[in-house]
Amino acid sequence: MARPTHVYTIDYVARLIGENLELLQEIASNSDNIDYGEMIHAYDGTEEGITTFTERGVESLKEFLADIRALDGGVRQFLVDEQCDPEKIERIMADEAKS
């Protein structure tokens, strides 16, 4: 299998697939949520660095989003289970309501 030759930044992926950036960041904070090797942390000179995804990583992310939306409680329950900050949950859920 060929190795990826390009990656997409997390903010570009959010715009590309029409998703909330904070939600994607929350998903990406647990590497078990995305297929192994499809999410890559890149050092860019900042303390945080940047999260990127391969093309398959973007597909994996979309599949994960579909899975959590199909569960009882959906996105909100996922965020609660991930022990996400309540204020962040409300911002993400407000954006979900717009979709």
N, C-alpha and C positions, 0 to 999 in steps of 0.2 A: 504494500500500500504506500502510495506517495505521501511524503510529509507535506504539511501545509507550508505554503510560501508567503502567505499574508494573513493578517489578523485584523479584527475590527475592534475599535475601542468601545467600552461599555456605553459611553454617551451616544456614540454613533448608532450602536445596536438599538438603544432605546428609541431613537428617532426613526430608525429603519423599520422596526416592527411595531411602532406606535405604543410603546409601553412606558410606564412611569420609571424614571431613572432610579429613584429610591427603592422601588420594588426590586428592580434588577440587582441593585447593590446588595440588598438583603439576601436575595437568592445566592448571589456570588460569594457572600461572606462564608458560606459553607460549601467547600469544594465537593462534598459528596452529592450535591444537588445537580451537578453537571458531569457529563461523561468524562472520565479521566483523560487528561491531556488536551481537552478541548477548550479549557479556560487557562489563560497564561497571564501571569503577573509580569509586567514590564517595569523596569526601573527607569525613571525619566528624570532623575536628579532631585525629585521632591521626596519628602519623608514617606508619603503614602504610595508613590508609584501609580501605576495605572493597570486596570483590569482589561484584558482583551480576550476575544473569543475567535476561534477558528470558524470556518464556514459550518462545519459539523457542530461546533459549540453553539452557534446561533440556533441551529435546528434543535439541539438538545434543550436549550433554554426555552424555546417555543413549546416543545413537548412538555417540559416541566410546568410551565404556566398553565397549559391546558389541563394537566393532571390536577394541580392544586385548585383550579376553578371548578373541577368536577367533584371535589370532595365536599362532604358536609362542612359548612362554615366557610368554604372557599378561601379566598385570599386572606380575609381577616383571621381565620383560624390558623392558617399557616404562619402569619406574622405573630400571633399570640404564642404559638408553639415555639417559635424561634426567639421568644422573649424580646421582641422588638419594642422600642420605646413607644409608649402610648400616643404621644404627639405625632410621631412618624406614622403610626398606624392610621391615625385620623387623616393625615395629609394624603397618604396613599389611597385610602378608601374614598376620600372626596374625589380623587382623580378617577378611581374605578367607576364611580357613579356617573361620570361624564361620558364614559365609553359606551 
